Structure formats: C-alpha cells, structure tokens
Amino acid sequence: MVLLTGAVYWSVYAASARLGDLAADRHRLYFGWERAIPLVPAAALVYLSIALMLVPLMRALPTATQLRPVAITLICQSLVAALCFWLLPLEDGYPHLGPASGWDGWVWNLSNDLALRHNYFPSLHVTLAVSAALVLSRARGSTHWPMACWAAAISFSTLLVHQHHLIDIFGGLLLAQAGVRLIYDRLAP
C-alpha cells in the first residue's frame, strides 16, 4: 500500500510539474508581503519529515484492510492536486537566493532540489500532513495532538523554506478535509 501510494504520488507530482513547465501563462496567487517571509533553511528538516508521518499511521492501522482507505484517499488527493497544478500553474513569489550554506544549508538545498516548480496550489505537503493527522485521530477516537502539532509544523515550514504561499496552505487544508471526509470516512472499516 505504501509503495503503491508513493509511486502514484511521485508519478503524478512529476507529470504535473512537467505540464506546468509547458504552460505559457503562470498566475500570481500570493500577497506581496509574503515575499518578505524569511528563508529559514533549518525548517527543511521539518518540511522533509512528511514521509515519516506515515509511520504512526502504519502502526495504528497495521492491516491492509485498514490502510487501503488511507491509500485510496491519498491517491485521490494527489490526482486532484495534479489537476489543479495543470489547470492553474503558478509563479513562485519568493526571491531566488541560490544554494544555502552552513550546517543547515545542505538540507534546504536537498528540499529545494526535490521541489518541482509550478506545483503550488494546493500544497500536497499540507494535504498529506493534515490528512495523516485526521486519519490517526479517527483511528484513535480523539485528536492525536502530537500528530496535529507535527502537521501544523510541516504546514508552517512550507512558508519558511519558500515552497508555498498562504493560499497554497489554505488549499491543502481544504483538500485534506474534503479527502478525509468524502473518501476515507466512507471507506474506513
């Protein structure tokens, strides 16, 4: 389930970025003041921790029957996001600073190299992080605060590593809520 979900996610993510590269027009969906948000290279450690959020889910939902609704939800969310990336390619509003240096520069450089341009709205980092927190809360029967705080930190880190703007975070929150309510809640055993 994890491998299939990851394969679909990366394939869709990469394909939609390529389509965004071909777009003649890119739209601006950010506030001018967002350009002043400081780049914090160390925040890339939190940003890249997104893949680790699946570990608590796999522990709480150890069977294929329990994980299948999660996988279907994440795949559907990735497909919806890819459609948005393709139909609404956006321009990056942050100033381009080049490679970072220092002890935290290498991790920011890695996160920046992995990021694909034009895949902004909605933020899949936010979508996946919030979806993982919501699913774990449903599996436990109450809000799982450590996971909710982790999802919030990942969402905020997208601003600090200059990968997303506020509208992208809002879109990611909406896609997470919609996917969990419309797909996961209907399929979960």
NUPABA-183817 format. One line per field, with one value per residue (C-alpha): y, z, x; residue number from 0. Coordinates in nm, 2 decimals, decimal comma, padded with zeros to 4 digits. Each point is the difference from the previous one (the first is absolute). Layout:
c2 <- (Y / ...)
c3 <- (Z / ...)
c1 <- (X / ...)
pos <- (NUM / ...)
//
This chain:
c2 <- (00,00 / 00,24 / -00,07 / 00,03 / 00,32 / 00,14 / -00,11 / 00,17 / 00,31 / 00,05 / -00,09 / 00,24 / 00,27 / -00,02 / -00,01 / 00,30 / 00,19 / -00,07 / 00,12 / 00,31 / 00,06 / 00,01 / 00,25 / 00,33 / 00,20 / -00,04 / 00,17 / 00,20 / -00,11 / 00,15 / 00,32 / 00,24 / -00,01 / -00,37 / 00,07 / 00,13 / -00,33 / -00,10 / -00,31 / -00,23 / -00,29 / -00,20 / -00,02 / -00,24 / -00,27 / 00,03 / 00,04 / -00,32 / -00,19 / -00,05 / -00,35 / -00,10 / 00,09 / -00,33 / -00,19 / 00,08 / -00,08 / -00,34 / -00,08 / 00,11 / -00,17 / -00,31 / -00,20 / 00,04 / 00,03 / 00,29 / 00,17 / -00,03 / 00,29 / 00,22 / -00,10 / 00,07 / 00,33 / 00,12 / -00,12 / 00,19 / 00,31 / -00,02 / -00,03 / 00,30 / 00,20 / -00,09 / 00,12 / 00,33 / 00,02 / -00,05 / 00,23 / 00,27 / 00,02 / 00,26 / 00,21 / -00,01 / 00,32 / -00,03 / 00,15 / -00,26 / -00,01 / -00,28 / -00,28 / 00,04 / -00,06 / -00,09 / -00,30 / 00,02 / 00,10 / -00,36 / -00,10 / 00,31 / -00,06 / -00,35 / 00,11 / 00,27 / -00,25 / -00,25 / 00,28 / 00,03 / 00,34 / 00,09 / -00,27 / 00,26 / 00,01 / -00,20 / -00,10 / -00,37 / 00,02 / 00,16 / -00,24 / -00,31 / 00,12 / 00,11 / -00,31 / -00,22 / 00,19 / -00,02 / -00,37 / -00,08 / 00,20 / -00,20 / -00,33 / 00,10 / 00,15 / 00,34 / 00,27 / -00,13 / 00,32 / -00,10 / -00,08 / 00,31 / 00,22 / -00,18 / 00,07 / 00,36 / 00,02 / -00,15 / 00,24 / 00,30 / -00,13 / 00,03 / 00,37 / 00,01 / -00,21 / 00,22 / -00,29 / 00,13 / 00,31 / 00,04 / -00,08 / -00,33 / -00,09 / 00,09 / -00,22 / -00,28 / 00,02 / -00,01 / -00,29 / -00,19 / 00,06 / -00,09 / -00,31 / -00,14 / 00,08 / -00,11 / -00,30 / -00,13 / 00,03 / -00,19 / -00,28 / -00,05 / -00,33)
c3 <- (00,00 / 00,09 / -00,31 / -00,23 / 00,16 / -00,02 / -00,36 / -00,10 / 00,20 / -00,16 / -00,35 / 00,01 / 00,17 / -00,26 / -00,30 / 00,12 / 00,05 / -00,36 / -00,12 / 00,21 / -00,17 / -00,33 / 00,09 / -00,17 / 00,27 / 00,37 / 00,26 / 00,31 / 00,31 / 00,29 / 00,20 / -00,06 / 00,37 / -00,02 / -00,19 / 00,33 / 00,18 / 00,10 / -00,14 / 00,29 / -00,14 / 00,32 / -00,05 / -00,28 / 00,26 / 00,10 / -00,37 / -00,10 / 00,30 / -00,20 / -00,10 / 00,37 / 00,07 / -00,16 / 00,28 / 00,28 / -00,25 / -00,08 / 00,37 / 00,07 / -00,31 / -00,04 / -00,24 / -00,38 / 00,06 / 00,23 / -00,22 / -00,33 / 00,07 / 00,10 / -00,33 / -00,21 / 00,17 / -00,05 / -00,36 / -00,08 / 00,17 / -00,21 / -00,32 / 00,10 / 00,08 / -00,33 / -00,18 / 00,18 / -00,08 / -00,36 / -00,03 / 00,22 / -00,04 / 00,25 / 00,01 / 00,30 / 00,19 / 00,21 / -00,10 / -00,14 / 00,24 / -00,14 / 00,21 / 00,38 / 00,20 / 00,37 / 00,20 / -00,11 / -00,36 / -00,13 / 00,12 / -00,15 / -00,33 / 00,00 / 00,06 / -00,27 / -00,25 / 00,07 / -00,05 / -00,34 / -00,13 / -00,07 / 00,25 / 00,25 / 00,04 / 00,20 / 00,21 / 00,00 / 00,31 / 00,18 / -00,15 / 00,10 / 00,34 / 00,10 / -00,15 / 00,20 / 00,32 / -00,07 / -00,07 / 00,31 / 00,21 / -00,15 / 00,06 / 00,37 / 00,05 / 00,11 / -00,11 / -00,01 / 00,11 / -00,08 / -00,36 / -00,03 / 00,12 / -00,24 / -00,29 / 00,11 / 00,01 / -00,35 / -00,13 / 00,15 / -00,13 / -00,36 / 00,04 / 00,17 / -00,27 / -00,27 / -00,16 / 00,05 / 00,07 / 00,22 / -00,27 / -00,06 / 00,36 / 00,01 / -00,31 / 00,16 / 00,32 / -00,21 / -00,21 / 00,32 / 00,16 / -00,32 / -00,07 / 00,35 / 00,03 / -00,35 / -00,05 / 00,31 / 00,23 / -00,25 / -00,06 / 00,35 / 00,16)
c1 <- (00,00 / 00,27 / 00,21 / -00,30 / -00,11 / 00,36 / 00,03 / -00,32 / 00,08 / 00,34 / -00,11 / -00,30 / 00,21 / 00,28 / -00,24 / -00,20 / 00,32 / 00,10 / -00,34 / 00,05 / 00,33 / -00,17 / -00,26 / 00,03 / -00,17 / 00,06 / -00,22 / 00,10 / -00,20 / 00,20 / 00,01 / 00,29 / 00,09 / 00,06 / 00,32 / 00,14 / -00,05 / 00,36 / 00,16 / 00,08 / 00,21 / -00,03 / -00,38 / 00,08 / 00,05 / -00,37 / -00,10 / 00,17 / -00,14 / -00,33 / 00,09 / 00,04 / -00,36 / -00,11 / 00,18 / -00,25 / -00,28 / 00,14 / 00,04 / -00,36 / -00,14 / 00,21 / -00,21 / -00,04 / -00,38 / 00,06 / 00,26 / -00,19 / -00,23 / 00,30 / 00,18 / -00,31 / -00,05 / 00,36 / 00,00 / -00,33 / 00,14 / 00,32 / -00,21 / -00,22 / 00,31 / 00,16 / -00,30 / 00,02 / 00,38 / -00,07 / -00,30 / 00,14 / 00,38 / 00,13 / 00,31 / 00,23 / -00,02 / 00,32 / 00,33 / 00,24 / 00,30 / 00,21 / 00,15 / 00,01 / 00,32 / 00,06 / -00,10 / -00,36 / 00,07 / 00,04 / -00,35 / -00,16 / 00,19 / -00,13 / -00,36 / 00,03 / 00,15 / -00,29 / -00,27 / -00,15 / -00,10 / -00,36 / -00,14 / -00,12 / -00,38 / -00,10 / 00,30 / 00,03 / 00,22 / -00,28 / -00,26 / 00,19 / 00,11 / -00,35 / -00,16 / 00,24 / -00,09 / -00,37 / 00,01 / 00,21 / -00,25 / -00,29 / 00,19 / 00,06 / -00,35 / 00,13 / 00,24 / 00,36 / 00,17 / 00,36 / -00,10 / -00,21 / 00,29 / 00,23 / -00,24 / -00,02 / 00,38 / 00,03 / -00,26 / 00,18 / 00,34 / -00,12 / 00,01 / 00,34 / 00,16 / -00,17 / -00,18 / -00,36 / -00,20 / -00,31 / -00,25 / 00,18 / -00,02 / -00,37 / -00,06 / 00,19 / -00,22 / -00,31 / 00,11 / 00,10 / -00,34 / -00,19 / 00,20 / -00,03 / -00,37 / -00,10 / 00,22 / 00,17 / -00,31 / -00,21 / 00,26 / 00,14 / -00,11)
pos <- (0 / 1 / 2 / 3 / 4 / 5 / 6 / 7 / 8 / 9 / 10 / 11 / 12 / 13 / 14 / 15 / 16 / 17 / 18 / 19 / 20 / 21 / 22 / 23 / 24 / 25 / 26 / 27 / 28 / 29 / 30 / 31 / 32 / 33 / 34 / 35 / 36 / 37 / 38 / 39 / 40 / 41 / 42 / 43 / 44 / 45 / 46 / 47 / 48 / 49 / 50 / 51 / 52 / 53 / 54 / 55 / 56 / 57 / 58 / 59 / 60 / 61 / 62 / 63 / 64 / 65 / 66 / 67 / 68 / 69 / 70 / 71 / 72 / 73 / 74 / 75 / 76 / 77 / 78 / 79 / 80 / 81 / 82 / 83 / 84 / 85 / 86 / 87 / 88 / 89 / 90 / 91 / 92 / 93 / 94 / 95 / 96 / 97 / 98 / 99 / 100 / 101 / 102 / 103 / 104 / 105 / 106 / 107 / 108 / 109 / 110 / 111 / 112 / 113 / 114 / 115 / 116 / 117 / 118 / 119 / 120 / 121 / 122 / 123 / 124 / 125 / 126 / 127 / 128 / 129 / 130 / 131 / 132 / 133 / 134 / 135 / 136 / 137 / 138 / 139 / 140 / 141 / 142 / 143 / 144 / 145 / 146 / 147 / 148 / 149 / 150 / 151 / 152 / 153 / 154 / 155 / 156 / 157 / 158 / 159 / 160 / 161 / 162 / 163 / 164 / 165 / 166 / 167 / 168 / 169 / 170 / 171 / 172 / 173 / 174 / 175 / 176 / 177 / 178 / 179 / 180 / 181 / 182 / 183 / 184 / 185 / 186 / 187 / 188)
//
